[in-house]
């Protein structure tokens, strides 16, 4: 069965007819890092590799975890972040402009069909916009920043389909908490979640973002929807 995840991964890897379990190498269209797990973690690794970022136009840096800076430590982290962005000539830098998962779409960085990685566990939020986006750690992120690519195991897909309209006062957060109770925290097991159905089509974008964001609570790699 051809799923949304397989279609997106086929585009990113240049390989057709993927099946679950296939190991592929994907070109990264966008890498997002923030002040907490970003420059202060990847800078030393890139320096040891003697590498600069592979494409400054495909990197977005957001400060949000240590905002406002309220101690000598957090002020130092913010200063390091700003210096690194300047040294790498990265123009897509958003300082104290909001939560990274919201800033990305607000600034037009997420479009359907692109392959993205984020230095945050809730990076699957990008799936609400039809992107393949997932979270990675600092070591993997350094590899992406140096090479512009990453290996990935093609996941199986969990189809979550909802029909009919939600009752009054019931939100996407309630939907995901119900799924956490049904399949368990971690029930996603590195899989891709594909949201579908009449209910999904009627949800506003903020609610779709909640569904994709909370794919992480299920242990899934990505959570994308299409309507």
N, C-alpha and C positions, 0 to 999 in steps of 0.2 A: 504494500500500500504506500502510495506517495503522500507523505504528510507535509505540512507547512515547514516543519523543521528540516526535513530532507531537501525540500526545494531551496531553502535559504542556504543550507550547507553545500548543496551542489553548485550554487552560484559562487560561493566563497572559495571553494576548493577546485572548481573547474572539473569536477568529476560527476558523471551522471550515474543513475541507477544505484544509488547508495542503499545500503541495508544496515540495520541496527548492529552495532559492534564494529563497523569499519573504522579504521584509524586513518584520518585524513589530516592534511595540513591546509589551513585556511589563511588567506590574506585578510588582514584587518583593515576595515574601512575607518574605524574610529576607536580610539583608546581614551578612556576618561580616568583621571586620577584626582584625588582630593588631598587636602593638607595633612590628613592623618596618616594614610598609607602610601602617599605619593612621593614627592621629591626627597623627603628625608629618608625614605627606605630605598628608592631606586637609584638615587644619585651615587652612593658608594659602590653599588654593583656596576653601574655603567662606567664609573671611573676605573674600576679594576679591569674591565673589559676594554678600556680605552675606546669607548664608543659614544657617539652622540645619538640623539633620537633619529629614527629612520626617516620621519616625515613630520615636520613641525606643524603642518597644516591639518594633520589627522589626529592631533592630540588636544584634548580639552582638560584644563586644570581648574578646579573649583575649590575655593576655601569655604568650608562649612562646619567641619567638626570642631575646630577650635576658634569659633566665632561667638562672642567677641573674645579676643585674647585677654586673659585675666591674670596671667602670672608670667614670670620671667621665662618659664619653659615654653608656654604657648606663644609668647611673643617671639621667641627664638625660632619656633617652628614656622610661624608666619613669615618671618624675615627670610629664612632659608628657602621657603617656597617661592617667594617673590624673586629672590636672586636667581634661583635655578631657572625659573620661567624666562627671565631676562637673558641669562647665559645661553639658553637653548633657542632663543628667538621665537618663543611660542606666543602667538597673538591671541589664541582662544583661551584667555585667562579671565576668570570671573571671580573677583575678590569680594567676599561678603555680599553676594547677590542672591543667596537662597540655597536650598538643599540641592545637591548635585543632580539627583534624579529628576528634579523639576526644572533646573536651569538648562539641562541639555535640550529638552524639547522646546522650552520657551525661546531659546536662542537659535532654533532651527537646525540643530545638529542631528536629529533623528528622522530618518525617512524610511519608508517600507523597503525591505529587501537588502538592507546593509547588514554587515557582520561587525559586531562591536564587542569590546571587552571593557569592563569597569573594575576599578580597584576597590570595590565595595560589595558586600554580600547581597545587597538588594538591587544590584545592577539589572536583574531581569525585568525591572520596570520598563526598560526600553522595548520590551516585547509588545507593549500596548500600541506601539506605533508600527508594528509589522516588521521590526528589526529582530535579528538574532543577537541577543545581548545577554551576557552572563558575567558573573563576578570571578575574579582571580586574585591570587595573593601577590605580594610585592616581588617575589622572585620570578614568577611567571610574567608579571607585568614588565619587569626589566628586560626579559627576553623579547617581549613584544616590542618594546620601545627601541630595542637594538636592531631587530630584524623585520618588524612589520608583519610577522606571521606567528601562528601558534598551532600546535597539533591538538586534535580533539577526537574523541570517540563518538561516532554517530549514535545519538541516544534513541531509545524507544520513545514512543509518544503515548501520553495519556490524554484521551479526548474527554473533556469535561463540557457537556452540553446541558444548557438550562433552557427551558421553555416557559412561556407565559410571563406575565409581568410580576415584578416583586411587590409584595404587600407594602403598605405605607410604613415608613420608618425602618424598613429592611434595606441594608446597603451591601455593597460589594465586600466590605469587611465581614459582615455576617455570613456571606456566602463562603468566604475562605475559612472562617473559623469552623463552619459546619464541615467543610472538606477536611480540615485538620483533624476533627473529631472522627470522621468516617474512615480515612485511610492512614491517619496517624502522622505525627511530626516526623518527617523523614520518609514518608511513604512514597515520595516522588523518586527516590533512589537514582539520582543523576539523570532522570528522564526529562523529556520536553513535555510541557503541558500545553495543549491547544484548546483554547476556550472557544465555544461555538454555541449557536442557538439563538432563538428569538430574544431571550433575556439579555444576552450579551450585545446584540445589535442595538438594543434600545438604551443601553447604558451610556451616560456621558463619559467623556474622555477621562475625567478625574477618577471615575469608578473603575474604568478599564485599567488605569494605571495601578490602582490598588490591587486588582486581581494579579497583574503581572508582578508587582512588587512582592506580594506574599507567596509567590511560587517558591521563594527561598525558604519560607516556613515549612513547606512540604518536602524540602530536600531536593527539589527539581533543579535542573540546570537552567532552563529557560521557561518562560510562560508567555506565549504569544497568542494574539487573537486576530482574526480577520472577519470581516463582515461583508 
